[in-house]
């Protein structure tokens, strides 16, 4: 089932704008509405400003009507099993549960799956703020 997420992340990576880092990344989210939302990293001249692939995918999900992340795939052109950065881990945790699968990919597909809780065991708990 993660193959479609991998393909969406890979295709998104091909659309990245990374002229400064030269480190293309793609991410894809399967949301609670069943749809897949993808994103790529986008850099600007005020490097390291810009946004990560996961942030772009989350933005597409929210704007498309999705509210919860059910599953994620991440791929980088120059690194196998690239994990989301620290900031993106917290962003993902905002919309995902600790058991949400995060698929780490290489150029051929998913090579490792971890949970959101494994990536960010002490995420800020949004329930505390309610």
N, CA, C and O atoms as a DFTB+ gen file, in Angstrom:
520 C
 N C O
     1  1       0.826      -1.209       0.000
     2  2       0.000       0.000       0.000
     3  2       0.863       1.263       0.000
     4  3       0.414       2.310      -0.466
     5  1       2.075       1.185       0.507
     6  2       2.934       2.362       0.559
     7  2       3.551       2.697      -0.798
     8  3       4.158       3.758      -0.947
     9  1       3.409       1.821      -1.784
    10  2       4.000       2.060      -3.102
    11  2       3.459       3.340      -3.727
    12  3       4.215       4.104      -4.326
    13  1       2.150       3.582      -3.592
    14  2       1.583       4.798      -4.170
    15  2       2.120       6.049      -3.478
    16  3       2.315       7.080      -4.121
    17  1       2.359       5.959      -2.175
    18  2       2.957       7.091      -1.453
    19  2       4.387       7.325      -1.924
    20  3       4.789       8.462      -2.172
    21  1       5.151       6.245      -2.045
    22  2       6.526       6.347      -2.538
    23  2       6.542       7.037      -3.906
    24  3       7.324       7.962      -4.126
    25  1       5.687       6.591      -4.817
    26  2       5.660       7.161      -6.168
    27  2       5.287       8.636      -6.149
    28  3       5.846       9.427      -6.910
    29  1       4.347       9.014      -5.285
    30  2       3.958      10.423      -5.179
    31  2       5.110      11.255      -4.611
    32  3       5.351      12.369      -5.075
    33  1       5.818      10.727      -3.619
    34  2       6.973      11.438      -3.045
    35  2       8.090      11.565      -4.070
    36  3       8.702      12.625      -4.195
    37  1       8.358      10.497      -4.799
    38  2       9.403      10.507      -5.831
    39  2       9.066      11.528      -6.920
    40  3       9.932      12.292      -7.347
    41  1       7.820      11.539      -7.364
    42  2       7.408      12.488      -8.400
    43  2       7.497      13.925      -7.900
    44  3       7.897      14.823      -8.641
    45  1       7.124      14.137      -6.642
    46  2       7.212      15.478      -6.061
    47  2       8.670      15.932      -5.977
    48  3       8.977      17.094      -6.240
    49  1       9.570      15.007      -5.608
    50  2      10.994      15.344      -5.514
    51  2      11.501      15.895      -6.843
    52  3      12.362      16.775      -6.861
    53  1      10.981      15.389      -7.940
    54  2      11.373      15.868      -9.258
    55  2      10.960      17.296      -9.546
    56  3      11.419      17.886     -10.524
    57  1      10.107      17.859      -8.719
    58  2       9.628      19.231      -8.897
    59  2      10.245      20.207      -7.895
    60  3       9.859      21.375      -7.847
    61  1      11.199      19.732      -7.098
    62  2      11.766      20.585      -6.058
    63  2      12.513      21.773      -6.659
    64  3      12.859      21.782      -7.840
    65  1      12.748      22.759      -5.822
    66  2      13.549      23.931      -6.196
    67  2      14.648      24.037      -5.146
    68  3      14.459      24.658      -4.100
    69  1      15.809      23.421      -5.433
    70  2      16.902      23.370      -4.459
    71  2      18.222      23.818      -5.086
    72  3      19.185      23.052      -5.116
    73  1      18.272      25.062      -5.590
    74  2      19.485      25.514      -6.261
    75  2      20.660      25.773      -5.311
    76  3      21.801      25.865      -5.764
    77  1      20.406      25.890      -4.020
    78  2      21.464      26.231      -3.070
    79  2      22.016      24.991      -2.380
    80  3      23.233      24.811      -2.320
    81  1      21.151      24.144      -1.864
    82  2      21.619      22.922      -1.200
    83  2      21.892      21.805      -2.203
    84  3      22.697      20.909      -1.948
    85  1      21.216      21.870      -3.335
    86  2      21.293      20.784      -4.331
    87  2      20.950      19.439      -3.688
    88  3      21.576      18.418      -3.971
    89  1      19.929      19.467      -2.807
    90  2      19.505      18.284      -2.055
    91  2      17.992      18.113      -2.223
    92  3      17.232      18.470      -1.323
    93  1      17.546      17.571      -3.363
    94  2      16.116      17.402      -3.612
    95  2      15.470      16.402      -2.653
    96  3      16.012      15.329      -2.387
    97  1      14.316      16.778      -2.150
    98  2      13.541      15.924      -1.249
    99  2      12.084      15.956      -1.684
   100  3      11.584      16.989      -2.129
   101  1      11.411      14.826      -1.556
   102  2       9.978      14.732      -1.812
   103  2       9.295      14.054      -0.636
   104  3       9.890      13.213       0.038
   105  1       8.064      14.418      -0.399
   106  2       7.274      13.796       0.669
   107  2       5.847      13.627       0.180
   108  3       5.351      14.407      -0.634
   109  1       5.200      12.590       0.695
   110  2       3.783      12.370       0.374
   111  2       3.071      11.913       1.632
   112  3       3.608      11.150       2.435
   113  1       1.859      12.394       1.780
   114  2       1.016      12.109       2.945
   115  2      -0.266      11.450       2.470
   116  3      -0.895      11.906       1.515
   117  1      -0.650      10.372       3.144
   118  2      -2.000       9.845       2.967
   119  2      -2.806      10.396       4.145
   120  3      -2.479      10.151       5.307
   121  1      -3.849      11.133       3.827
   122  2      -4.642      11.791       4.862
   123  2      -5.878      10.981       5.211
   124  3      -6.189       9.973       4.577
   125  1      -6.562      11.443       6.222
   126  2      -7.777      10.781       6.703
   127  2      -8.897      10.781       5.678
   128  3      -9.851      10.015       5.814
   129  1      -8.806      11.621       4.657
   130  2      -9.817      11.625       3.595
   131  2      -9.464      10.631       2.485
   132  3     -10.182      10.521       1.490
   133  1      -8.331       9.895       2.667
   134  2      -7.916       8.892       1.700
   135  2      -7.073       9.427       0.564
   136  3      -6.495       8.656      -0.203
   137  1      -7.000      10.733       0.450
   138  2      -6.233      11.334      -0.642
   139  2      -4.758      11.405      -0.298
   140  3      -4.378      11.396       0.872
   141  1      -3.931      11.477      -1.331
   142  2      -2.495      11.641      -1.168
   143  2      -2.134      13.078      -1.510
   144  3      -2.524      13.607      -2.550
   145  1      -1.382      13.693      -0.611
   146  2      -0.910      15.063      -0.802
   147  2       0.610      15.019      -0.815
   148  3       1.223      14.447       0.086
   149  1       1.223      15.622      -1.834
   150  2       2.675      15.554      -1.983
   151  2       3.288      16.940      -1.932
   152  3       2.612      17.950      -2.124
   153  1       4.596      16.960      -1.666
   154  2       5.324      18.219      -1.638
   155  2       6.802      18.004      -1.865
   156  3       7.320      16.900      -1.700
   157  1       7.474      19.080      -2.246
   158  2       8.922      19.072      -2.459
   159  2       9.529      20.226      -1.678
   160  3       8.837      21.177      -1.314
   161  1      10.832      20.133      -1.424
   162  2      11.496      21.253      -0.771
   163  2      11.639      22.404      -1.764
   164  3      11.866      22.200      -2.956
   165  1      11.498      23.615      -1.236
   166  2      11.555      24.820      -2.053
   167  2      12.460      25.820      -1.336
   168  3      12.141      26.298      -0.247
   169  1      13.596      26.128      -1.968
   170  2      14.555      27.053      -1.376
   171  2      14.431      28.426      -2.021
   172  3      13.985      28.561      -3.160
   173  1      14.837      29.440      -1.263
   174  2      14.876      30.815      -1.771
   175  2      16.281      31.373      -1.545
   176  3      17.086      30.774      -0.833
   177  1      16.562      32.504      -2.144
   178  2      17.905      33.071      -2.079
   179  2      18.329      33.406      -0.652
   180  3      19.526      33.455      -0.369
   181  1      17.401      33.632       0.234
   182  2      17.721      33.890       1.637
   183  2      17.954      32.563       2.357
   184  3      17.458      32.336       3.460
   185  1      18.727      31.692       1.696
   186  2      19.027      30.362       2.222
   187  2      19.633      30.488       3.616
   188  3      20.531      31.313       3.784
   189  1      19.210      29.738       4.619
   190  2      18.453      28.496       4.538
   191  2      16.943      28.675       4.651
   192  3      16.229      27.706       4.906
   193  1      16.449      29.889       4.467
   194  2      14.994      30.060       4.452
   195  2      14.407      29.240       3.303
   196  3      15.123      28.830       2.389
   197  1      13.140      29.015       3.362
   198  2      12.467      28.166       2.394
   199  2      11.645      27.167       3.181
   200  3      11.416      27.358       4.375
   201  1      11.203      26.114       2.535
   202  2      10.414      25.140       3.260
   203  2      10.713      23.737       2.773
   204  3      11.099      23.508       1.627
   205  1      10.518      22.818       3.686
   206  2      10.824      21.405       3.432
   207  2       9.686      20.723       2.680
   208  3       8.569      21.235       2.612
   209  1       9.993      19.563       2.121
   210  2       8.999      18.785       1.385
   211  2       7.811      18.415       2.278
   212  3       6.661      18.484       1.844
   213  1       8.090      18.025       3.520
   214  2       7.014      17.637       4.431
   215  2       6.090      18.815       4.719
   216  3       4.872      18.652       4.794
   217  1       6.675      20.004       4.881
   218  2       5.876      21.207       5.131
   219  2       4.980      21.506       3.938
   220  3       3.816      21.867       4.113
   221  1       5.510      21.360       2.732
   222  2       4.717      21.591       1.528
   223  2       3.568      20.589       1.451
   224  3       2.441      20.963       1.129
   225  1       3.848      19.320       1.745
   226  2       2.802      18.287       1.697
   227  2       1.723      18.556       2.742
   228  3       0.535      18.414       2.453
   229  1       2.122      18.942       3.948
   230  2       1.144      19.272       4.998
   231  2       0.272      20.439       4.537
   232  3      -0.945      20.417       4.722
   233  1       0.888      21.450       3.943
   234  2       0.121      22.606       3.459
   235  2      -0.905      22.191       2.416
   236  3      -2.054      22.632       2.459
   237  1      -0.489      21.336       1.473
   238  2      -1.432      20.846       0.470
   239  2      -2.564      20.060       1.126
   240  3      -3.720      20.177       0.718
   241  1      -2.236      19.261       2.137
   242  2      -3.263      18.479       2.822
   243  2      -4.295      19.401       3.486
   244  3      -5.500      19.225       3.306
   245  1      -3.820      20.362       4.236
   246  2      -4.731      21.272       4.945
   247  2      -5.586      22.048       3.947
   248  3      -6.799      22.165       4.126
   249  1      -4.959      22.577       2.899
   250  2      -5.715      23.345       1.914
   251  2      -6.661      22.467       1.103
   252  3      -7.664      22.953       0.581
   253  1      -6.348      21.173       0.993
   254  2      -7.211      20.247       0.266
   255  2      -8.338      19.663       1.108
   256  3      -9.189      18.941       0.591
   257  1      -8.348      19.972       2.405
   258  2      -9.427      19.507       3.260
   259  2      -9.064      18.350       4.176
   260  3      -9.873      17.972       5.023
   261  1      -7.870      17.772       4.035
   262  2      -7.437      16.707       4.944
   263  2      -7.126      17.285       6.314
   264  3      -6.722      18.443       6.423
   265  1      -7.311      16.497       7.347
   266  2      -7.083      16.991       8.703
   267  2      -6.107      16.143       9.508
   268  3      -5.432      16.660      10.399
   269  1      -6.022      14.856       9.212
   270  2      -5.150      13.943       9.961
   271  2      -4.270      13.181       8.987
   272  3      -4.699      12.800       7.898
   273  1      -3.030      12.967       9.403
   274  2      -2.095      12.185       8.605
   275  2      -2.206      10.726       9.015
   276  3      -2.111      10.389      10.195
   277  1      -2.409       9.868       8.029
   278  2      -2.500       8.430       8.264
   279  2      -1.182       7.710       7.968
   280  3      -0.898       6.660       8.546
   281  1      -0.374       8.285       7.058
   282  2       0.837       7.616       6.594
   283  2       1.671       8.633       5.812
   284  3       1.122       9.530       5.172
   285  1       3.014       8.488       5.866
   286  2       3.916       9.428       5.197
   287  2       5.021       8.648       4.486
   288  3       5.440       7.590       4.955
   289  1       5.487       9.175       3.356
   290  2       6.684       8.658       2.679
   291  2       7.617       9.835       2.412
   292  3       7.173      10.915       2.020
   293  1       8.913       9.616       2.627
   294  2       9.923      10.653       2.404
   295  2      11.046      10.051       1.570
   296  3      11.474       8.920       1.802
   297  1      11.515      10.824       0.597
   298  2      12.619      10.385      -0.254
   299  2      13.532      11.569      -0.536
   300  3      13.068      12.696      -0.713
   301  1      14.839      11.305      -0.577
   302  2      15.830      12.306      -0.969
   303  2      16.669      11.722      -2.093
   304  3      16.969      10.528      -2.111
   305  1      17.036      12.576      -3.020
   306  2      17.791      12.115      -4.180
   307  2      19.176      11.592      -3.803
   308  3      19.655      10.624      -4.394
   309  1      19.816      12.221      -2.831
   310  2      21.212      11.914      -2.524
   311  2      21.412      11.170      -1.208
   312  3      22.541      11.073      -0.727
   313  1      20.334      10.640      -0.612
   314  2      20.467       9.983       0.686
   315  2      19.387       8.925       0.838
   316  3      18.199       9.221       0.706
   317  1      19.789       7.712       1.112
   318  2      18.810       6.654       1.370
   319  2      18.247       6.818       2.780
   320  3      18.961       7.218       3.699
   321  1      16.988       6.512       2.939
   322  2      16.312       6.548       4.242
   323  2      16.439       7.908       4.920
   324  3      16.728       7.984       6.114
   325  1      16.227       8.968       4.171
   326  2      16.276      10.326       4.717
   327  2      15.066      10.535       5.631
   328  3      13.922      10.341       5.219
   329  1      15.333      10.928       6.858
   330  2      14.241      11.194       7.796
   331  2      13.861      12.671       7.747
   332  3      14.665      13.500       7.319
   333  1      12.660      13.007       8.174
   334  2      12.292      14.418       8.270
   335  2      13.203      15.143       9.267
   336  3      13.656      14.550      10.246
   337  1      13.467      16.423       9.012
   338  2      14.262      17.222       9.943
   339  2      13.487      17.407      11.246
   340  3      12.316      17.037      11.332
   341  1      14.125      17.968      12.240
   342  2      13.489      18.155      13.540
   343  2      12.216      18.984      13.483
   344  3      11.205      18.624      14.086
   345  1      12.267      20.095      12.756
   346  2      11.087      20.943      12.647
   347  2       9.933      20.228      11.978
   348  3       8.784      20.355      12.402
   349  1      10.239      19.474      10.930
   350  2       9.185      18.735      10.227
   351  2       8.645      17.596      11.074
   352  3       7.472      17.245      10.950
   353  1       9.460      17.020      11.918
   354  2       8.957      15.982      12.818
   355  2       7.857      16.556      13.704
   356  3       6.822      15.918      13.902
   357  1       8.073      17.750      14.233
   358  2       7.046      18.362      15.067
   359  2       5.835      18.760      14.232
   360  3       4.702      18.616      14.691
   361  1       6.048      19.254      13.025
   362  2       4.919      19.609      12.157
   363  2       4.082      18.378      11.833
   364  3       2.853      18.423      11.892
   365  1       4.753      17.274      11.489
   366  2       4.035      16.033      11.209
   367  2       3.278      15.552      12.435
   368  3       2.136      15.107      12.330
   369  1       3.915      15.642      13.600
   370  2       3.284      15.191      14.844
   371  2       2.017      15.973      15.166
   372  3       1.125      15.463      15.844
   373  1       1.938      17.195      14.689
   374  2       0.747      18.019      14.904
   375  2      -0.491      17.380      14.277
   376  3      -1.603      17.540      14.779
   377  1      -0.287      16.656      13.175
   378  2      -1.398      16.089      12.411
   379  2      -1.422      14.566      12.424
   380  3      -2.316      13.958      11.836
   381  1      -0.455      13.945      13.085
   382  2      -0.339      12.489      13.091
   383  2      -0.334      11.973      14.527
   384  3      -0.123      12.736      15.471
   385  1      -0.566      10.694      14.679
   386  2      -0.458      10.066      15.984
   387  2       0.898       9.400      16.140
   388  3       1.631       9.269      15.160
   389  1       1.245       8.980      17.342
   390  2       2.546       8.346      17.565
   391  2       2.718       7.025      16.808
   392  3       3.848       6.590      16.583
   393  1       1.623       6.387      16.416
   394  2       1.701       5.122      15.675
   395  2       1.659       5.297      14.163
   396  3       1.686       4.309      13.429
   397  1       1.595       6.533      13.687
   398  2       1.539       6.794      12.248
   399  2       2.817       6.295      11.574
   400  3       3.914       6.662      11.996
   401  1       2.696       5.464      10.531
   402  2       3.893       4.980       9.830
   403  2       4.545       6.066       8.988
   404  3       3.878       6.817       8.276
   405  1       5.875       6.127       9.091
   406  2       6.682       7.029       8.273
   407  2       7.611       6.135       7.444
   408  3       8.490       5.471       7.992
   409  1       7.413       6.123       6.134
   410  2       8.182       5.267       5.246
   411  2       9.393       6.043       4.722
   412  3       9.247       7.102       4.110
   413  1      10.573       5.510       4.966
   414  2      11.820       6.105       4.497
   415  2      12.217       5.376       3.230
   416  3      12.270       4.146       3.207
   417  1      12.494       6.124       2.179
   418  2      12.642       5.531       0.850
   419  2      14.016       5.794       0.240
   420  3      14.734       6.710       0.641
   421  1      14.355       4.961      -0.742
   422  2      15.478       5.213      -1.629
   423  2      14.916       5.281      -3.043
   424  3      13.700       5.377      -3.213
   425  1      15.759       5.233      -4.045
   426  2      15.300       5.385      -5.423
   427  2      14.455       4.213      -5.925
   428  3      13.833       4.309      -6.983
   429  1      14.428       3.110      -5.175
   430  2      13.670       1.924      -5.598
   431  2      12.396       1.680      -4.818
   432  3      11.595       0.829      -5.204
   433  1      12.188       2.404      -3.734
   434  2      10.987       2.209      -2.942
   435  2      11.244       2.362      -1.456
   436  3      12.260       2.925      -1.047
   437  1      10.331       1.864      -0.659
   438  2      10.429       1.945       0.795
   439  2      11.511       0.987       1.270
   440  3      11.511      -0.190       0.911
   441  1      12.439       1.502       2.084
   442  2      13.482       0.629       2.628
   443  2      13.375       0.445       4.141
   444  3      13.942      -0.493       4.702
   445  1      12.644       1.348       4.794
   446  2      12.456       1.217       6.235
   447  2      11.203       1.980       6.632
   448  3      10.915       3.045       6.085
   449  1      10.464       1.436       7.580
   450  2       9.287       2.115       8.113
   451  2       9.448       2.256       9.614
   452  3       9.744       1.290      10.317
   453  1       9.248       3.473      10.092
   454  2       9.290       3.767      11.526
   455  2       7.979       4.455      11.884
   456  3       7.201       4.810      10.999
   457  1       7.738       4.641      13.159
   458  2       6.533       5.361      13.573
   459  2       6.877       6.808      13.909
   460  3       8.036       7.154      14.136
   461  1       5.862       7.627      13.934
   462  2       6.032       9.013      14.333
   463  2       6.611       9.083      15.737
   464  3       7.474       9.917      16.012
   465  1       6.144       8.220      16.623
   466  2       6.640       8.191      17.997
   467  2       8.112       7.823      18.089
   468  3       8.817       8.303      18.976
   469  1       8.581       6.977      17.183
   470  2      10.008       6.636      17.165
   471  2      10.841       7.816      16.679
   472  3      11.943       8.045      17.176
   473  1      10.321       8.564      15.710
   474  2      11.043       9.723      15.199
   475  2      11.056      10.887      16.180
   476  3      12.040      11.623      16.260
   477  1       9.980      11.054      16.917
   478  2       9.863      12.191      17.838
   479  2       9.164      11.728      19.119
   480  3       7.980      11.993      19.324
   481  1       9.916      11.034      19.974
   482  2       9.287      10.423      21.155
   483  2       8.733      11.420      22.159
   484  3       7.840      11.068      22.929
   485  1       9.224      12.632      22.178
   486  2       8.757      13.617      23.147
   487  2       8.156      14.847      22.453
   488  3       8.457      15.988      22.804
   489  1       7.315      14.586      21.477
   490  2       6.671      15.691      20.749
   491  2       5.813      16.518      21.694
   492  3       5.277      16.008      22.677
   493  1       5.691      17.808      21.378
   494  2       4.757      18.641      22.122
   495  2       3.375      18.058      21.955
   496  3       2.987      17.693      20.845
   497  1       2.637      17.964      23.020
   498  2       1.296      17.383      22.998
   499  2       0.273      18.507      22.880
   500  3       0.132      19.315      23.797
   501  1      -0.428      18.561      21.775
   502  2      -1.383      19.653      21.566
   503  2      -2.560      19.566      22.528
   504  3      -3.254      20.564      22.721
   505  1      -2.809      18.421      23.131
   506  2      -3.899      18.283      24.102
   507  2      -3.666      19.164      25.332
   508  3      -4.625      19.588      25.978
   509  1      -2.413      19.440      25.658
   510  2      -2.080      20.248      26.807
   511  2      -2.617      21.672      26.646
   512  3      -2.940      22.330      27.635
   513  1      -2.709      22.132      25.438
   514  2      -3.122      23.507      25.161
   515  2      -4.632      23.684      25.063
   516  3      -5.115      24.805      24.903
   517  1      -5.368      22.607      25.156
   518  2      -6.831      22.727      25.011
   519  2      -7.493      22.999      26.330
   520  3      -8.715      23.128      26.392
